[in-house]
């Protein structure tokens, strides 16, 4: 077996050495350069010059054309808006208007709860979460709309009335 490995290694080494003694020229080429390289050289030179031009472009020299497409709604909106209406009025960005929400600090107890629980206690071991079991309680915040809604509702209107009006 050792002789077979040695013979195989010698054959492999000799083929590698023979492959490095070959010619470096292409067999079908007439000159030192290949015809493929000479054909592609003008395209390469042109692309190189275009790349150099693109790197030297000044951003102020670029002209930006804004496409202002008009939307035809079928009526004139100016008839329905107040005079001197400006939709962008009051849209000034101010950092003070950003509401910062602080994260609540985690409550740290002054004692180790593991001392008061059984060994290998897992609070979530038998818990099955059902979405229908979750109770959501809305806070009853009073909302000021800036006008009295009673002026616009029928007399005796009760939004919590269980009777429903049937619409035919």
Backbone as a printed PyTorch tensor [residue, N CA C, xyz], in Angstrom:
tensor([[[  0.8160,  -1.1790,   0.0000],
         [  0.0000,   0.0000,   0.0000],
         [  0.8620,   1.2470,   0.0000]],

        [[  1.9610,   1.1990,   0.7610],
         [  2.8450,   2.3580,   0.8080],
         [  3.4780,   2.5910,  -0.5540]],

        [[  3.7520,   1.5450,  -1.2860],
         [  4.3770,   1.6870,  -2.6000],
         [  3.3910,   2.3250,  -3.5870]],

        [[  2.1180,   1.9890,  -3.4680],
         [  1.1020,   2.5480,  -4.3600],
         [  0.9470,   4.0440,  -4.0760]],

        [[  0.9400,   4.4130,  -2.8000],
         [  0.8340,   5.8250,  -2.4440],
         [  2.0530,   6.5980,  -2.9370]],

        [[  3.2340,   6.0220,  -2.7830],
         [  4.4640,   6.6780,  -3.2260],
         [  4.4560,   6.8310,  -4.7410]],

        [[  4.0540,   5.7970,  -5.4740],
         [  3.9820,   5.8540,  -6.9310],
         [  2.9480,   6.8990,  -7.3860]],

        [[  1.7890,   6.9440,  -6.7270],
         [  0.7630,   7.9230,  -7.0630],
         [  1.2590,   9.3470,  -6.8000]],

        [[  1.9780,   9.5650,  -5.7220],
         [  2.5310,  10.8800,  -5.3940],
         [  3.5610,  11.3210,  -6.4180]],

        [[  4.4030,  10.3940,  -6.8880],
         [  5.4330,  10.7370,  -7.8850],
         [  4.7730,  11.1190,  -9.2040]],

        [[  3.7430,  10.3750,  -9.6110],
         [  3.0320,  10.6790, -10.8590],
         [  2.3520,  12.0470, -10.7590]],

        [[  1.7460,  12.3270,  -9.6400],
         [  1.0810,  13.6060,  -9.4470],
         [  2.0800,  14.7600,  -9.4570]],

        [[  3.2060,  14.5960,  -8.7960],
         [  4.2370,  15.6290,  -8.7580],
         [  4.8230,  15.8600, -10.1420]],

        [[  5.0430,  14.8070, -10.9090],
         [  5.6270,  14.9670, -12.2470],
         [  4.6650,  15.6820, -13.1930]],

        [[  3.3390,  15.4120, -13.0780],
         [  2.3780,  16.1080, -13.9480],
         [  2.3000,  17.5910, -13.6090]],

        [[  2.4300,  17.9200, -12.3260],
         [  2.4160,  19.3340, -11.9360],
         [  3.6430,  20.0430, -12.4710]],

        [[  4.8070,  19.4160, -12.3920],
         [  6.0450,  20.0370, -12.8880],
         [  5.9940,  20.2030, -14.3980]],

        [[  5.4700,  19.2220, -15.1190],
         [  5.3710,  19.3020, -16.5770],
         [  4.3990,  20.4100, -16.9930]],

        [[  3.3540,  20.6180, -16.2290],
         [  2.3700,  21.6340, -16.6010],
         [  2.9460,  23.0360, -16.4870]],

        [[  3.9530,  23.2570, -15.6390],
         [  4.5590,  24.5750, -15.5000],
         [  5.6100,  24.8590, -16.5690]],

        [[  5.9950,  23.8840, -17.3360],
         [  7.0260,  24.0990, -18.3590],
         [  6.4300,  24.4510, -19.7090]],

        [[  5.1160,  24.6680, -19.7890],
         [  4.4600,  24.9660, -21.0590],
         [  4.7190,  26.3980, -21.5050]],

        [[  4.1920,  26.7500, -22.6640],
         [  4.3550,  28.0700, -23.2510],
         [  3.3480,  29.0420, -22.6230]],

        [[  3.7200,  30.3190, -22.5370],
         [  2.8330,  31.3310, -21.9690],
         [  2.0380,  32.0440, -23.0410]],

        [[  2.2690,  31.7850, -24.2980],
         [  1.5550,  32.4460, -25.3740],
         [  0.3400,  31.6210, -25.7760]],

        [[ -0.6810,  32.3360, -26.2770],
         [ -1.8610,  31.6530, -26.7720],
         [ -1.5150,  30.9820, -28.0990]],

        [[ -2.0060,  29.7800, -28.3150],
         [ -1.6170,  29.0690, -29.5330],
         [ -2.1840,  29.7030, -30.8110]],

        [[ -3.3250,  30.3670, -30.7520],
         [ -3.9310,  30.9410, -31.9500],
         [ -3.5890,  32.4150, -32.1600]],

        [[ -2.8420,  33.0360, -31.2700],
         [ -2.5590,  34.4630, -31.4020],
         [ -1.3720,  34.6820, -32.3320]],

        [[ -1.4420,  35.8130, -33.0580],
         [ -0.3680,  36.1480, -33.9880],
         [  0.6860,  37.0110, -33.3130]],

        [[  0.2560,  37.9230, -32.4440],
         [  1.1730,  38.8240, -31.7530],
         [  1.2010,  38.4570, -30.2740]],

        [[  1.8550,  39.3430, -29.4860],
         [  1.9060,  39.1260, -28.0450],
         [  0.5410,  39.3510, -27.3950]],

        [[ -0.2660,  40.2830, -27.9460],
         [ -1.5840,  40.5560, -27.3930],
         [ -2.6220,  39.6750, -28.0630]],

        [[ -3.6100,  39.3020, -27.3060],
         [ -4.6930,  38.5040, -27.8540],
         [ -5.6490,  39.4210, -28.6050]],

        [[ -6.3480,  38.8860, -29.5730],
         [ -7.2790,  39.6980, -30.3540],
         [ -8.4710,  40.1420, -29.5060]],

        [[ -8.8360,  39.3880, -28.4940],
         [ -9.9520,  39.7700, -27.6190],
         [ -9.6000,  41.0320, -26.8500]],

        [[ -8.3770,  41.0890, -26.3530],
         [ -7.9550,  42.2540, -25.5770],
         [ -7.9120,  43.4860, -26.4700]],

        [[ -7.4170,  43.3550, -27.6760],
         [ -7.3450,  44.5190, -28.5670],
         [ -8.7370,  44.9720, -28.9860]],

        [[ -9.6950,  44.0620, -29.0760],
         [-11.0570,  44.4560, -29.4350],
         [-11.7510,  45.1810, -28.2810]],

        [[-11.4910,  44.7820, -27.0490],
         [-12.1540,  45.3620, -25.8960],
         [-11.4760,  46.6140, -25.3580]],

        [[-10.2520,  46.9110, -25.7880],
         [ -9.5130,  48.0470, -25.2640],
         [-10.2120,  49.3840, -25.5060]],

        [[-10.7580,  49.6630, -26.7080],
         [-11.4490,  50.9610, -26.8940],
         [-12.6740,  51.1190, -25.9810]],

        [[-13.4190,  50.0360, -25.7670],
         [-14.5740,  50.1170, -24.8730],
         [-14.1290,  50.3730, -23.4330]],

        [[-13.0530,  49.7210, -23.0380],
         [-12.5190,  49.9300, -21.7000],
         [-12.0590,  51.3720, -21.5150]],

        [[-11.3830,  51.9080, -22.5110],
         [-10.8840,  53.2850, -22.4380],
         [-12.0500,  54.2850, -22.3770]],

        [[-13.1190,  54.0300, -23.1420],
         [-14.2790,  54.9100, -23.1410],
         [-14.9760,  54.8770, -21.7810]],

        [[-15.1500,  53.6950, -21.2100],
         [-15.7860,  53.5770, -19.8990],
         [-14.9450,  54.2220, -18.8040]],

        [[-13.6450,  54.1330, -18.9330],
         [-12.7560,  54.7510, -17.9550],
         [-12.8660,  56.2710, -18.0010]],

        [[-12.9800,  56.8380, -19.1930],
         [-13.1200,  58.2930, -19.3040],
         [-14.4860,  58.7490, -18.7860]],

        [[-15.5590,  57.9590, -19.0250],
         [-16.8740,  58.3030, -18.4970],
         [-16.8860,  58.2560, -16.9720]],

        [[-16.1830,  57.3030, -16.4000],
         [-16.1020,  57.1930, -14.9540],
         [-15.3540,  58.3900, -14.3700]],

        [[-14.3010,  58.8300, -15.0300],
         [-13.5590,  60.0000, -14.5590],
         [-14.4240,  61.2540, -14.6310]],

        [[-15.2410,  61.3720, -15.6710],
         [-16.1380,  62.5260, -15.7870],
         [-17.1970,  62.4970, -14.6850]],

        [[-17.7010,  61.3280, -14.3630],
         [-18.7340,  61.2100, -13.3360],
         [-18.1900,  61.5620, -11.9570]],

        [[-16.9250,  61.3040, -11.7040],
         [-16.3410,  61.6180, -10.4080],
         [-16.1090,  63.1100, -10.2390]],

        [[-15.9880,  63.8520, -11.3370],
         [-15.6980,  65.2730, -11.2720],
         [-16.9410,  66.1430, -11.4260]],

        [[-18.1370,  65.5850, -11.2740],
         [-19.3720,  66.3490, -11.4310],
         [-19.6260,  67.1520, -10.1590]],

        [[-19.9690,  68.4350, -10.3330],
         [-20.3220,  69.2900,  -9.2160],
         [-21.8280,  69.1920,  -8.9970]],

        [[-22.2440,  69.0080,  -7.7630],
         [-23.6590,  68.7860,  -7.4860],
         [-24.4960,  70.0310,  -7.7720]],

        [[-23.9040,  71.2130,  -7.6870],
         [-24.6380,  72.4360,  -7.9890],
         [-24.9250,  72.5590,  -9.4800]],

        [[-24.1560,  71.8850, -10.3200],
         [-24.3610,  71.9510, -11.7640],
         [-25.5220,  71.0870, -12.2360]],

        [[-26.0100,  70.1800, -11.3810],
         [-27.1070,  69.3080, -11.7670],
         [-28.4190,  70.0670, -11.7030]],

        [[-29.2650,  69.8860, -12.7020],
         [-30.5490,  70.5430, -12.7350],
         [-31.6150,  69.5330, -12.3160]],

        [[-32.3850,  69.9110, -11.3040],
         [-33.4440,  69.0400, -10.7970],
         [-34.7700,  69.5100, -11.3650]],

        [[-35.4720,  68.6260, -12.0210],
         [-36.7690,  68.9500, -12.5940],
         [-37.8220,  68.2760, -11.7340]],

        [[-38.6490,  69.0920, -11.0880],
         [-39.6880,  68.5510, -10.2250],
         [-40.9420,  68.3230, -11.0510]],

        [[-41.4290,  67.1100, -10.9880],
         [-42.6190,  66.7580, -11.7420],
         [-43.8340,  67.1600, -10.9250]],

        [[-44.5380,  68.1830, -11.3670],
         [-45.7250,  68.6550, -10.6550],
         [-46.9470,  68.1940, -11.4250]],

        [[-47.4150,  67.0330, -11.0700],
         [-48.5870,  66.4690, -11.7290],
         [-49.8350,  67.0210, -11.0580]],

        [[-50.7250,  67.5630, -11.8480],
         [-51.9570,  68.1100, -11.2910],
         [-53.0210,  67.0240, -11.2720]],

        [[-53.8110,  67.0320, -10.2080],
         [-54.8790,  66.0580, -10.0520],
         [-56.2010,  66.7770, -10.3010]],

        [[-56.9800,  66.2960, -11.2540],
         [-58.2640,  66.8980, -11.5710],
         [-59.3380,  66.1870, -10.7630]],

        [[-59.9280,  66.9150,  -9.7900],
         [-60.9580,  66.3460,  -8.9340],
         [-62.3560,  66.5180,  -9.5190]],

        [[-62.4770,  67.2600, -10.5870],
         [-63.7710,  67.4720, -11.2140],
         [-64.4960,  68.6960, -10.6810]],

        [[-63.8870,  69.3970,  -9.7160],
         [-64.4720,  70.6290,  -9.2010],
         [-63.3290,  71.5160,  -8.7190]],

        [[-63.6290,  72.7730,  -8.5090],
         [-62.6240,  73.7250,  -8.0630],
         [-62.6110,  73.7470,  -6.5370]],

        [[-61.4990,  73.3710,  -5.9460],
         [-61.4070,  73.3120,  -4.4880],
         [-61.4080,  74.6870,  -3.8600]],

        [[-61.0400,  75.7220,  -4.6060],
         [-61.0110,  77.0780,  -4.0620],
         [-62.4040,  77.5500,  -3.6750]],

        [[-63.4440,  77.0080,  -4.2960],
         [-64.8160,  77.3890,  -3.9450],
         [-65.2030,  76.9130,  -2.5480]],

        [[-64.5440,  75.8820,  -2.0440],
         [-64.9050,  75.2780,  -0.7690],
         [-63.9320,  75.6180,   0.3600]],

        [[-62.8940,  76.3780,   0.0550],
         [-61.9040,  76.7380,   1.0660],
         [-62.0130,  78.2180,   1.3850]],

        [[-61.6300,  78.6250,   2.5950],
         [-61.6800,  80.0480,   2.9240],
         [-60.6710,  80.8410,   2.0860]],

        [[-60.8860,  82.1470,   2.0180],
         [-59.9570,  82.9980,   1.2720],
         [-58.6040,  82.9770,   1.9630]],

        [[-57.5400,  83.1070,   1.2050],
         [-56.1470,  83.0950,   1.6980],
         [-55.8410,  81.8220,   2.4860]],

        [[-56.4080,  80.7210,   2.0770],
         [-56.1670,  79.4380,   2.7530],
         [-54.7510,  78.9680,   2.4390]],

        [[-54.0120,  78.5980,   3.4760],
         [-52.6550,  78.0980,   3.3240],
         [-52.5660,  76.7630,   4.0630]],

        [[-52.4750,  75.6510,   3.3320],
         [-52.4430,  74.3470,   4.0190],
         [-51.1610,  74.1220,   4.8110]],

        [[-50.1190,  74.9080,   4.5400],
         [-48.8390,  74.7200,   5.2250],
         [-48.6440,  75.7020,   6.3750]],

        [[-49.6670,  76.4840,   6.6940],
         [-49.5500,  77.4620,   7.7660],
         [-49.4130,  76.7420,   9.1010]],

        [[-48.4620,  77.1720,   9.8930],
         [-48.2500,  76.5990,  11.2200],
         [-47.5040,  75.2840,  11.2160]],

        [[-46.9480,  74.8930,  10.0940],
         [-46.2220,  73.6200,  10.0370],
         [-44.7260,  73.8720,  10.2140]],

        [[-44.3660,  74.4800,  11.3160],
         [-42.9610,  74.7480,  11.6120],
         [-42.4820,  73.6550,  12.5530]],

        [[-41.3730,  73.0500,  12.2010],
         [-40.8230,  71.9720,  13.0160],
         [-40.1150,  72.5730,  14.2180]],

        [[-40.5270,  72.1420,  15.3950],
         [-39.9250,  72.6260,  16.6190],
         [-39.5830,  71.4210,  17.4830]],

        [[-38.3540,  71.3770,  17.9620],
         [-37.9240,  70.2550,  18.7980],
         [-38.6770,  70.2070,  20.1200]],

        [[-39.1900,  71.3530,  20.5670],
         [-39.9370,  71.3830,  21.8260],
         [-41.2760,  70.6710,  21.7030]],

        [[-41.8000,  70.5140,  20.4780],
         [-43.0840,  69.8550,  20.2690],
         [-42.9970,  68.3370,  20.3810]],

        [[-41.8080,  67.7970,  20.3750],
         [-41.6310,  66.3470,  20.4610],
         [-41.8710,  65.9020,  21.8990]],

        [[-42.7300,  64.9370,  22.0580],
         [-43.0560,  64.4230,  23.3870],
         [-42.0690,  63.3120,  23.7300]],

        [[-41.3790,  63.5020,  24.8100],
         [-40.3990,  62.5220,  25.2630],
         [-41.0380,  61.6480,  26.3290]],

        [[-41.0460,  60.3540,  26.1030],
         [-41.6400,  59.4190,  27.0500],
         [-40.5040,  58.7160,  27.7860]],

        [[-40.4940,  58.8980,  29.1020],
         [-39.4570,  58.2450,  29.8950],
         [-39.8820,  56.8220,  30.2180]],

        [[-38.9280,  55.9390,  30.1840],
         [-39.2190,  54.5640,  30.5610],
         [-39.2860,  54.4780,  32.0820]],

        [[-40.2370,  53.6920,  32.5510],
         [-40.3540,  53.5250,  33.9890],
         [-39.2170,  52.6560,  34.5000]],

        [[-38.7310,  53.0110,  35.6690],
         [-37.6620,  52.2240,  36.2590],
         [-38.2160,  50.9070,  36.7750]],

        [[-37.3940,  49.8900,  36.6750],
         [-37.8090,  48.5860,  37.1760],
         [-37.7900,  48.6120,  38.7000]],

        [[-38.8080,  48.0620,  39.2770],
         [-38.9040,  48.0570,  40.7460],
         [-37.9450,  47.0130,  41.2900]],

        [[-37.1090,  47.4550,  42.1890],
         [-36.1410,  46.5430,  42.7900],
         [-36.5420,  46.2990,  44.2380]],

        [[-36.7750,  45.0490,  44.5510],
         [-37.1450,  44.6890,  45.9200],
         [-35.8880,  44.5540,  46.7600]],

        [[-36.0280,  44.8210,  48.0460],
         [-34.8680,  44.7730,  48.9400],
         [-34.5840,  43.3760,  49.4700]],

        [[-35.2460,  42.3820,  48.9030],
         [-35.0300,  41.0200,  49.3780],
         [-35.0870,  40.0710,  48.1820]],

        [[-34.6150,  38.8600,  48.3860],
         [-34.5900,  37.8460,  47.3460],
         [-35.8960,  37.0520,  47.4060]],

        [[-36.6990,  37.1130,  46.3500],
         [-37.9880,  36.4190,  46.3480],
         [-37.8290,  34.9080,  46.3020]],

        [[-36.7080,  34.4050,  45.8210],
         [-36.5000,  32.9570,  45.7380],
         [-36.4950,  32.3100,  47.1170]],

        [[-36.1700,  33.0660,  48.1490],
         [-36.1560,  32.5060,  49.5070],
         [-37.5630,  32.1730,  49.9740]],

        [[-38.5940,  32.8290,  49.4220],
         [-39.9660,  32.6480,  49.8780],
         [-40.8010,  31.7780,  48.9320]],

        [[-40.1930,  31.2550,  47.8780],
         [-40.9080,  30.4320,  46.9020],
         [-40.4020,  29.0040,  46.9520]],

        [[-41.2080,  28.0240,  46.5410],
         [-40.7490,  26.6180,  46.5260],
         [-39.6070,  26.4210,  45.5260]],

        [[-38.8780,  25.3270,  45.7210],
         [-37.7740,  25.0090,  44.7970],
         [-38.3170,  24.7710,  43.4000]],

        [[-37.5700,  25.2180,  42.3820],
         [-37.9200,  25.0710,  40.9690],
         [-39.2920,  25.6690,  40.6650]],

        [[-39.6250,  26.7660,  41.2900],
         [-40.8940,  27.4530,  41.0600],
         [-40.8580,  28.1550,  39.7010]],

        [[-41.9230,  27.9590,  38.9090],
         [-42.0470,  28.6330,  37.6170],
         [-43.4490,  29.2150,  37.5390]],

        [[-43.5400,  30.5190,  37.5500],
         [-44.8470,  31.1800,  37.5490],
         [-45.5990,  30.9640,  36.2470]],

        [[-44.9050,  30.6500,  35.1680],
         [-45.5370,  30.5050,  33.8560],
         [-45.7230,  29.0540,  33.4350]],

        [[-45.4750,  28.1020,  34.3030],
         [-45.5270,  26.7010,  33.9090],
         [-46.9380,  26.2410,  33.5410]],

        [[-47.9670,  26.6790,  34.2480],
         [-49.3230,  26.2150,  33.9600],
         [-50.1890,  27.3130,  33.3470]],

        [[-49.5990,  28.3830,  32.9300],
         [-50.3690,  29.4990,  32.3890],
         [-50.6500,  29.2690,  30.9140]],

        [[-51.9240,  29.3170,  30.5580],
         [-52.3360,  29.2500,  29.1640],
         [-52.9410,  30.6010,  28.8360]],

        [[-52.3760,  31.2930,  27.8680],
         [-52.8310,  32.6350,  27.5340],
         [-53.9390,  32.5550,  26.5100]],

        [[-55.0790,  33.1150,  26.8600],
         [-56.2110,  33.1920,  25.9630],
         [-56.5320,  34.6670,  25.7860]],

        [[-56.5890,  35.1150,  24.5590],
         [-56.8090,  36.5230,  24.2720],
         [-58.1690,  36.9820,  24.7750]],

        [[-59.1410,  36.1070,  24.7770],
         [-60.4850,  36.4760,  25.2190],
         [-60.5480,  36.6990,  26.7310]],

        [[-59.5660,  36.1900,  27.4710],
         [-59.5550,  36.3710,  28.9190],
         [-58.9950,  37.7250,  29.3360]],

        [[-58.4140,  38.4640,  28.4280],
         [-57.8140,  39.7510,  28.7620],
         [-58.9110,  40.7940,  28.8950]],

        [[-58.9110,  41.4910,  30.0080],
         [-59.8900,  42.5440,  30.2480],
         [-59.2330,  43.8840,  29.9620]],

        [[-59.8970,  44.6770,  29.1530],
         [-59.3910,  46.0050,  28.8310],
         [-60.3500,  47.0250,  29.4090]],

        [[-59.8430,  47.8860,  30.2450],
         [-60.6780,  48.9040,  30.8650],
         [-60.2450,  50.2490,  30.2980]],

        [[-61.2040,  50.9120,  29.6480],
         [-60.9080,  52.2180,  29.0840],
         [-60.9640,  53.2580,  30.1690]],

        [[-60.0340,  54.1860,  30.0990],
         [-60.0970,  55.2870,  31.0490],
         [-61.1050,  56.2950,  30.5250]],

        [[-61.9090,  56.8160,  31.3980],
         [-62.9890,  57.7180,  31.0200],
         [-62.4720,  59.1540,  31.0740]],

        [[-61.5920,  59.5120,  30.1520],
         [-61.0960,  60.8790,  30.0830],
         [-62.1190,  61.7510,  29.3750]],

        [[-62.3490,  62.9260,  29.9160],
         [-63.2870,  63.8390,  29.3000],
         [-62.5750,  64.5740,  28.1760]],

        [[-63.1940,  64.5830,  27.0090],
         [-62.5980,  65.2130,  25.8370],
         [-63.3400,  66.5060,  25.5650]],

        [[-62.6110,  67.6100,  25.4760],
         [-63.2010,  68.9050,  25.1890],
         [-63.0560,  69.1690,  23.6980]],

        [[-64.1900,  69.2100,  22.9950],
         [-64.1760,  69.4290,  21.5540],
         [-64.2180,  70.9040,  21.1930]],

        [[-64.4280,  71.7660,  22.1530],
         [-64.4610,  73.1860,  21.8860],
         [-65.8620,  73.6970,  21.5590]],

        [[-66.8750,  72.8410,  21.5940],
         [-68.2590,  73.2520,  21.3710],
         [-69.1640,  72.2810,  22.1060]],

        [[-70.4200,  72.6800,  22.2740],
         [-71.3730,  71.8540,  22.9930],
         [-72.0360,  70.8890,  22.0170]],

        [[-71.8400,  69.5950,  22.2260],
         [-72.3970,  68.5980,  21.3110],
         [-73.9010,  68.4660,  21.4460]],

        [[-74.4720,  68.9160,  22.5750],
         [-75.9110,  68.7980,  22.7800],
         [-76.6910,  69.6460,  21.7720]],

        [[-76.0720,  70.6970,  21.2570],
         [-76.7360,  71.5430,  20.2660],
         [-76.9400,  70.8100,  18.9410]],

        [[-76.1640,  69.7770,  18.7030],
         [-76.1880,  69.0730,  17.4230],
         [-76.8470,  67.6990,  17.5020]],

        [[-77.2560,  67.2820,  18.6800],
         [-77.8590,  65.9670,  18.8520],
         [-79.3470,  66.1120,  19.1490]],

        [[-80.1660,  65.0980,  18.8460],
         [-81.6010,  65.1810,  19.1560],
         [-81.8430,  65.1880,  20.6650]],

        [[-83.0170,  65.7210,  21.0660],
         [-83.3500,  65.7640,  22.4910],
         [-83.4990,  64.3480,  23.0250]],

        [[-82.9870,  64.1320,  24.2190],
         [-83.0780,  62.8220,  24.8400],
         [-82.1160,  61.7940,  24.2400]],

        [[-81.1180,  62.2330,  23.4950],
         [-80.1710,  61.2970,  22.8870],
         [-79.3040,  60.6710,  23.9600]],

        [[-79.1830,  59.3280,  23.9210],
         [-78.3390,  58.6050,  24.8540],
         [-77.5120,  57.6130,  24.0430]],

        [[-76.2070,  57.8190,  23.9600],
         [-75.3830,  56.8970,  23.1500],
         [-75.2880,  55.5060,  23.7510]],

        [[-75.6140,  55.3590,  25.0360],
         [-75.5030,  54.0670,  25.6960],
         [-76.8380,  53.3280,  25.7400]],

        [[-77.8430,  53.8610,  25.1110],
         [-79.1610,  53.2410,  25.0680],
         [-79.0800,  51.9570,  24.2730]],

        [[-79.6830,  50.9010,  24.7960],
         [-79.6080,  49.6140,  24.1200],
         [-80.5750,  49.5190,  22.9450]],

        [[-81.5820,  50.3680,  22.9060],
         [-82.5180,  50.3550,  21.7880],
         [-81.8000,  50.8670,  20.5370]],

        [[-82.0090,  50.1730,  19.4800],
         [-81.3680,  50.5720,  18.2320],
         [-82.4130,  51.0080,  17.2480]],

        [[-82.0670,  51.9800,  16.4710],
         [-82.9730,  52.4750,  15.4440],
         [-82.7810,  51.6410,  14.2070]],

        [[-83.8750,  51.1150,  13.6770],
         [-83.7980,  50.3200,  12.4680],
         [-83.9060,  51.2440,  11.2610]],

        [[-82.9870,  51.1130,  10.3560],
         [-83.0060,  51.9250,   9.1360],
         [-83.5100,  51.0500,   8.0000]],

        [[-84.5500,  51.5170,   7.3200],
         [-85.1210,  50.7300,   6.2190],
         [-84.5740,  51.1580,   4.9150]]])
